[in-house]
Amino acid sequence: MNGNIHKIWGERRRILLTKDTEIDLLYLTKNSFCSTHNHKEKINRFVVVSGKVRIESEYGKTILTKNESFEVHPPLIHRFFAEEDSIMIELAYVIHGIIDPKDIDRKSQGGKIINGQEMTLDEMREKGLLNL
């Protein structure tokens, strides 16, 4: 089982990994966002433990606060955005087959809002802004 993974948007702590389910505790940093992506098989359910998270998808934007959840079914393109420092549970599962770590099609990178502008990880690297 993977341990803690640091991301541009915060930290992922793996709680459970089985052949068809993964559960992660996500610690999100205010004004950060994950990559815009979709999955072929994996279903994601996001549950906010604390804070305020915006889920963006092809259907629009949904704001979640404590104890609220949102489920994303393939092949819906989506991303999350931390409106404030937040803790969120991500429950991912498949109906048929097994969890495939490569089941992600990234459309754009994750990043942060810096000086009012959305910047991806690569843009932050190019400008020397990763220590902000």
C-alpha angles and dihedrals in degrees: 000000000000118000127213116333120197115218134180087257097048134279137325119210114192112223101171138005122182130156092274106019139052126183122193134179108220122203106199126198118221115265094015130118141192125237119287103248149136139214133225098213110359121100117205126206115188119199120185114222095179138348131028125294130182117212112203121196141151086278095058137261128322124190116213127193133176114333094001121123142194128197124209120199124195133301094018113125110228149153137183127233124197108228086185136356102301145173118218136176116223114200112188123183144157127223094207128028127355136309108274114201088207093058094110130099108195115207095180138357128263121248147138142275108254121180089347093306127111108236128183124222092259092049090051090049092050092052095043092242101130094105095059 
